[in-house]
Amino acid sequence: MAIFRTRTLLIMFSALGATWLGWRVANEYVLAYASQHYLANGVVRIELPSGRKFNIPERYMYWEGFVKHGRWPKPREGRVKVESFNFDALLPDLRPYREEDDAKWQAPGHGDKLHVYVHRKDFDATSWRHVYESELDSVRRGYAKRVDDEYGLIKFLDLSGKEGELRPYEVTYFTTDFKTIIRCSFPGTAASPGCKINYIYDSASNYISYSYSSAYFKDWRKIHINIINLITKFERDGVLGSVK
């Protein structure tokens, strides 16, 4: 009888194990299918406090979507009110995630990746002139150098270290209208040198911040225009979209 009960328990556990394994396989298949569906068709619909509406294809949400969830999640229903939003693309053409580019997305460092953040600053400013004035003060105190303009930008070399041993660590640029400030790693100071750009987007204190590899800096103007055009397209789609 003991042998019979043992065999019965083994059969029962084997059946349960097979059922659980089958459920796991089926569940993973469903999740993978859903993930691919949302990648191909998902649209994230958002609205900023200023009332500006944007429709963003989920393919541009690599970090917010795939990295955070481990798969491409289902976008929330309706239009979601948010304080800010992120999206990602690949340079040079600002293309969104596609399976054939997966290695580029997973590569360490900046690589070809572009990260964009649209947000609202806590202070109301119409230009970065106050930062420019601060740079001029650093020049007077010996912690920065005003050098020749580059790529149509006002250029400063920022220094750090002890007095008498100051070394360059960052380069700061301004557009002549002071709507844009760019900070780039000084060559040799970072394992993956990059540039971070802050642009005053509108009078409602909305800002666009984005970053990419220093290798692309020479094309900063073209990249900047393409980013603005892409965000404008997201907004145009948001206005034309039927979801409120």
C-alpha positions as a LaTeX table, in Angstrom:
\begin{tabular}{lrrr}
\hline
Residue & $x$ (\AA) & $y$ (\AA) & $z$ (\AA) \\
\hline
Met1 & 0.00 & 0.00 & 0.00 \\
Ala2 & 2.86 & 2.40 & 0.84 \\
Ile3 & 4.40 & 1.78 & $-2.57$ \\
Phe4 & 1.02 & 2.40 & $-4.21$ \\
Arg5 & 0.59 & 5.68 & $-2.35$ \\
Thr6 & 4.14 & 6.75 & $-3.27$ \\
Arg7 & 3.52 & 6.01 & $-6.94$ \\
Thr8 & 0.22 & 7.89 & $-6.82$ \\
Leu9 & 1.87 & 10.92 & $-5.25$ \\
Leu10 & 4.67 & 10.83 & $-7.84$ \\
Ile11 & 2.11 & 10.70 & $-10.66$ \\
Met12 & 0.14 & 13.55 & $-9.09$ \\
Phe13 & 3.23 & 15.74 & $-8.62$ \\
Ser14 & 4.41 & 14.94 & $-12.15$ \\
Ala15 & 1.01 & 15.94 & $-13.54$ \\
Leu16 & 1.01 & 19.14 & $-11.51$ \\
Gly17 & 4.55 & 19.92 & $-12.63$ \\
Ala18 & 3.66 & 19.35 & $-16.26$ \\
Thr19 & 0.55 & 21.54 & $-15.88$ \\
Trp20 & 2.57 & 24.32 & $-14.24$ \\
Leu21 & 5.27 & 24.10 & $-16.90$ \\
Gly22 & 2.65 & 24.18 & $-19.65$ \\
Trp23 & 1.04 & 27.24 & $-18.05$ \\
Arg24 & 4.39 & 28.99 & $-17.81$ \\
Val25 & 5.20 & 28.29 & $-21.45$ \\
Ala26 & 1.76 & 29.46 & $-22.57$ \\
Asn27 & 1.95 & 32.55 & $-20.37$ \\
Glu28 & 5.39 & 33.48 & $-21.68$ \\
Tyr29 & 4.11 & 33.04 & $-25.23$ \\
Val30 & 1.13 & 35.32 & $-24.56$ \\
Leu31 & 3.32 & 37.97 & $-22.92$ \\
Ala32 & 5.85 & 37.83 & $-25.77$ \\
Tyr33 & 3.06 & 38.13 & $-28.35$ \\
Ala34 & 1.50 & 41.07 & $-26.46$ \\
Ser35 & 4.89 & 42.75 & $-26.11$ \\
Gln36 & 5.48 & 42.59 & $-29.87$ \\
His37 & 1.96 & 43.87 & $-30.50$ \\
Tyr38 & 2.44 & 46.93 & $-28.29$ \\
Leu39 & 5.87 & 47.56 & $-29.79$ \\
Ala40 & 4.36 & 47.60 & $-33.27$ \\
Asn41 & 1.09 & 49.42 & $-32.48$ \\
Gly42 & 1.31 & 51.03 & $-29.04$ \\
Val43 & 0.94 & 54.80 & $-28.68$ \\
Val44 & 1.59 & 56.69 & $-25.44$ \\
Arg45 & $-0.83$ & 59.63 & $-25.12$ \\
Ile46 & 0.16 & 62.33 & $-22.65$ \\
Glu47 & $-0.57$ & 65.91 & $-21.67$ \\
Leu48 & 1.75 & 68.36 & $-19.91$ \\
Pro49 & 0.54 & 70.84 & $-17.23$ \\
Ser50 & 0.73 & 73.56 & $-19.90$ \\
Gly51 & $-1.98$ & 71.71 & $-21.85$ \\
Arg52 & 0.30 & 70.56 & $-24.65$ \\
Lys53 & $-0.68$ & 67.08 & $-25.87$ \\
Phe54 & 1.61 & 64.48 & $-27.41$ \\
Asn55 & 1.13 & 61.08 & $-29.04$ \\
Ile56 & 4.36 & 59.09 & $-28.90$ \\
Pro57 & 4.80 & 55.69 & $-30.62$ \\
Glu58 & 5.88 & 53.12 & $-28.07$ \\
Arg59 & 8.94 & 52.34 & $-30.19$ \\
Tyr60 & 10.43 & 55.58 & $-28.84$ \\
Met61 & 9.93 & 54.46 & $-25.23$ \\
Tyr62 & 12.86 & 52.07 & $-24.91$ \\
Trp63 & 13.84 & 53.11 & $-21.38$ \\
Glu64 & 10.38 & 53.89 & $-19.99$ \\
Gly65 & 8.87 & 50.87 & $-21.68$ \\
Phe66 & 11.16 & 47.93 & $-22.31$ \\
Val67 & 13.96 & 48.55 & $-19.78$ \\
Lys68 & 11.65 & 49.34 & $-16.86$ \\
His69 & 9.22 & 46.47 & $-17.53$ \\
Gly70 & 11.42 & 43.88 & $-19.20$ \\
Arg71 & 9.02 & 43.88 & $-22.16$ \\
Trp72 & 6.94 & 46.34 & $-24.16$ \\
Pro73 & 3.96 & 47.09 & $-21.89$ \\
Lys74 & 0.39 & 48.03 & $-22.76$ \\
Pro75 & 0.04 & 51.84 & $-22.86$ \\
Arg76 & $-2.39$ & 53.30 & $-20.35$ \\
Glu77 & $-5.90$ & 53.98 & $-21.62$ \\
Gly78 & $-6.83$ & 57.52 & $-22.58$ \\
Arg79 & $-4.61$ & 60.58 & $-22.31$ \\
Val80 & $-2.46$ & 60.69 & $-19.19$ \\
Lys81 & $-1.51$ & 63.98 & $-17.51$ \\
Val82 & 2.18 & 64.02 & $-16.62$ \\
Glu83 & 4.74 & 66.54 & $-15.40$ \\
Ser84 & 7.33 & 65.38 & $-17.92$ \\
Phe85 & 8.16 & 62.62 & $-20.38$ \\
Asn86 & 11.17 & 60.80 & $-21.84$ \\
Phe87 & 11.83 & 59.19 & $-25.16$ \\
Asp88 & 14.83 & 57.56 & $-26.86$ \\
Ala89 & 16.15 & 57.28 & $-30.39$ \\
Leu90 & 19.26 & 56.33 & $-32.31$ \\
Leu91 & 21.54 & 58.77 & $-34.06$ \\
Pro92 & 22.09 & 60.03 & $-36.65$ \\
Asp93 & 18.51 & 59.79 & $-38.01$ \\
Leu94 & 16.56 & 59.63 & $-34.70$ \\
Arg95 & 15.06 & 56.26 & $-35.56$ \\
Pro96 & 13.13 & 54.46 & $-32.79$ \\
Tyr97 & 13.76 & 50.95 & $-31.49$ \\
Arg98 & 13.76 & 48.21 & $-34.10$ \\
Glu99 & 14.75 & 44.61 & $-33.61$ \\
Glu100 & 17.62 & 44.80 & $-36.09$ \\
Asp101 & 19.22 & 47.57 & $-33.98$ \\
Asp102 & 18.96 & 45.71 & $-30.67$ \\
Ala103 & 22.75 & 45.47 & $-30.22$ \\
Lys104 & 23.05 & 49.26 & $-30.49$ \\
Trp105 & 20.45 & 49.73 & $-27.76$ \\
Gln106 & 22.19 & 47.31 & $-25.41$ \\
Ala107 & 25.71 & 48.62 & $-26.06$ \\
Pro108 & 27.39 & 50.19 & $-22.98$ \\
Gly109 & 27.98 & 53.92 & $-22.82$ \\
His110 & 26.41 & 56.50 & $-25.10$ \\
Gly111 & 27.11 & 54.73 & $-28.39$ \\
Asp112 & 24.51 & 55.88 & $-30.92$ \\
Lys113 & 21.80 & 56.38 & $-28.29$ \\
Leu114 & 19.97 & 59.66 & $-27.81$ \\
His115 & 17.99 & 60.27 & $-24.60$ \\
Val116 & 15.46 & 63.11 & $-24.53$ \\
Tyr117 & 13.63 & 64.53 & $-21.51$ \\
Val118 & 10.83 & 67.10 & $-21.85$ \\
His119 & 10.07 & 68.71 & $-18.50$ \\
Arg120 & 9.25 & 71.88 & $-16.58$ \\
Lys121 & 11.83 & 73.79 & $-14.58$ \\
Asp122 & 11.10 & 74.99 & $-11.05$ \\
Phe123 & 12.20 & 78.51 & $-11.96$ \\
Asp124 & 10.83 & 80.76 & $-14.67$ \\
Ala125 & 13.55 & 81.70 & $-17.13$ \\
Thr126 & 13.51 & 82.90 & $-20.70$ \\
Ser127 & 17.22 & 82.39 & $-21.38$ \\
Trp128 & 20.44 & 80.90 & $-20.01$ \\
Arg129 & 22.06 & 84.31 & $-19.79$ \\
His130 & 22.34 & 84.00 & $-15.99$ \\
Val131 & 24.49 & 80.88 & $-16.50$ \\
Tyr132 & 26.55 & 82.75 & $-19.09$ \\
Glu133 & 27.15 & 85.53 & $-16.54$ \\
Ser134 & 28.23 & 82.88 & $-14.04$ \\
Glu135 & 30.75 & 81.53 & $-16.58$ \\
Leu136 & 32.15 & 85.03 & $-17.05$ \\
Asp137 & 32.54 & 85.28 & $-13.28$ \\
Ser138 & 34.40 & 81.94 & $-13.29$ \\
Val139 & 36.73 & 83.36 & $-15.95$ \\
Arg140 & 37.46 & 86.35 & $-13.72$ \\
Arg141 & 38.21 & 84.02 & $-10.80$ \\
Gly142 & 40.41 & 81.76 & $-12.92$ \\
Tyr143 & 38.15 & 78.68 & $-12.94$ \\
Ala144 & 37.19 & 78.94 & $-16.61$ \\
Lys145 & 38.60 & 80.23 & $-19.87$ \\
Arg146 & 36.76 & 82.00 & $-22.66$ \\
Val147 & 38.06 & 80.41 & $-25.87$ \\
Asp148 & 37.32 & 80.85 & $-29.56$ \\
Asp149 & 33.75 & 80.21 & $-30.68$ \\
Glu150 & 33.13 & 76.79 & $-32.20$ \\
Tyr151 & 30.34 & 75.55 & $-34.50$ \\
Gly152 & 28.64 & 78.95 & $-34.12$ \\
Leu153 & 28.58 & 78.61 & $-30.32$ \\
Ile154 & 30.04 & 80.72 & $-27.52$ \\
Lys155 & 32.62 & 78.47 & $-25.86$ \\
Phe156 & 34.10 & 78.22 & $-22.36$ \\
Leu157 & 36.64 & 75.76 & $-20.98$ \\
Asp158 & 35.75 & 74.83 & $-17.38$ \\
Leu159 & 38.58 & 73.99 & $-14.96$ \\
Ser160 & 38.74 & 72.10 & $-11.68$ \\
Gly161 & 41.31 & 71.07 & $-9.10$ \\
Lys162 & 43.53 & 72.84 & $-6.59$ \\
Glu163 & 44.81 & 76.32 & $-7.22$ \\
Gly164 & 47.82 & 76.12 & $-9.49$ \\
Glu165 & 46.82 & 72.62 & $-10.66$ \\
Leu166 & 43.58 & 73.45 & $-12.47$ \\
Arg167 & 42.78 & 71.15 & $-15.35$ \\
Pro168 & 39.98 & 71.15 & $-17.97$ \\
Tyr169 & 37.10 & 68.82 & $-17.15$ \\
Glu170 & 34.17 & 70.17 & $-19.17$ \\
Val171 & 33.38 & 72.44 & $-22.11$ \\
Thr172 & 30.35 & 74.74 & $-21.92$ \\
Tyr173 & 28.68 & 76.23 & $-24.98$ \\
Phe174 & 25.88 & 78.77 & $-25.44$ \\
Thr175 & 23.88 & 79.72 & $-28.50$ \\
Thr176 & 23.98 & 83.45 & $-29.17$ \\
Asp177 & 20.29 & 83.82 & $-28.21$ \\
Phe178 & 21.02 & 82.01 & $-24.90$ \\
Lys179 & 18.12 & 79.61 & $-25.44$ \\
Thr180 & 20.46 & 76.63 & $-25.47$ \\
Ile181 & 23.30 & 75.55 & $-23.21$ \\
Ile182 & 25.53 & 72.57 & $-24.01$ \\
Arg183 & 27.97 & 70.87 & $-21.64$ \\
Cys184 & 30.38 & 68.28 & $-23.04$ \\
Ser185 & 33.03 & 66.11 & $-21.39$ \\
Phe186 & 36.55 & 67.38 & $-22.00$ \\
Pro187 & 38.46 & 64.76 & $-24.06$ \\
Gly188 & 40.06 & 62.11 & $-21.85$ \\
Thr189 & 37.97 & 62.84 & $-18.73$ \\
Ala190 & 35.23 & 60.21 & $-19.16$ \\
Ala191 & 35.06 & 56.56 & $-20.21$ \\
Ser192 & 32.11 & 57.39 & $-22.45$ \\
Pro193 & 32.37 & 61.13 & $-23.20$ \\
Gly194 & 29.05 & 62.79 & $-23.86$ \\
Cys195 & 27.19 & 66.05 & $-24.23$ \\
Lys196 & 24.09 & 67.24 & $-22.39$ \\
Ile197 & 21.94 & 69.93 & $-23.93$ \\
Asn198 & 19.27 & 72.07 & $-22.26$ \\
Tyr199 & 16.94 & 74.07 & $-24.47$ \\
Ile200 & 14.19 & 76.49 & $-23.41$ \\
Tyr201 & 11.21 & 75.09 & $-25.30$ \\
Asp202 & 8.48 & 77.65 & $-24.64$ \\
Ser203 & 7.29 & 80.49 & $-22.40$ \\
Ala204 & 5.52 & 78.03 & $-20.05$ \\
Ser205 & 8.89 & 76.98 & $-18.59$ \\
Asn206 & 8.97 & 73.74 & $-20.57$ \\
Tyr207 & 12.51 & 72.60 & $-21.26$ \\
Ile208 & 14.02 & 69.96 & $-23.50$ \\
Ser209 & 17.08 & 68.19 & $-22.10$ \\
Tyr210 & 18.90 & 65.56 & $-24.12$ \\
Ser211 & 22.22 & 63.75 & $-24.20$ \\
Tyr212 & 24.37 & 61.83 & $-26.66$ \\
Ser213 & 27.96 & 60.84 & $-27.40$ \\
Ser214 & 30.52 & 63.60 & $-27.89$ \\
Ala215 & 31.30 & 61.96 & $-31.23$ \\
Tyr216 & 28.08 & 63.47 & $-32.59$ \\
Phe217 & 28.65 & 66.98 & $-31.27$ \\
Lys218 & 29.88 & 68.37 & $-34.58$ \\
Asp219 & 26.34 & 67.79 & $-35.89$ \\
Trp220 & 24.70 & 69.47 & $-32.88$ \\
Arg221 & 22.60 & 71.91 & $-34.93$ \\
Lys222 & 21.16 & 69.24 & $-37.24$ \\
Ile223 & 20.42 & 66.95 & $-34.29$ \\
His224 & 18.76 & 69.81 & $-32.39$ \\
Ile225 & 16.51 & 70.70 & $-35.34$ \\
Asn226 & 15.58 & 67.05 & $-35.85$ \\
Ile227 & 14.64 & 66.66 & $-32.18$ \\
Ile228 & 12.42 & 69.75 & $-32.28$ \\
Asn229 & 10.80 & 68.51 & $-35.49$ \\
Leu230 & 10.16 & 65.09 & $-33.95$ \\
Ile231 & 8.60 & 66.58 & $-30.81$ \\
Thr232 & 6.50 & 68.85 & $-33.04$ \\
Lys233 & 5.27 & 65.76 & $-34.88$ \\
Phe234 & 4.39 & 64.08 & $-31.57$ \\
Glu235 & 2.41 & 67.19 & $-30.63$ \\
Arg236 & 0.70 & 67.45 & $-34.00$ \\
Asp237 & $-0.37$ & 63.82 & $-33.67$ \\
Gly238 & $-1.57$ & 64.58 & $-30.13$ \\
Val239 & $-3.74$ & 67.45 & $-31.31$ \\
Leu240 & $-5.16$ & 65.46 & $-34.23$ \\
Gly241 & $-5.68$ & 62.31 & $-32.12$ \\
Ser242 & $-9.22$ & 61.53 & $-31.03$ \\
Val243 & $-8.35$ & 60.49 & $-27.48$ \\
Lys244 & $-8.80$ & 63.44 & $-25.10$ \\
\hline
\end{tabular}
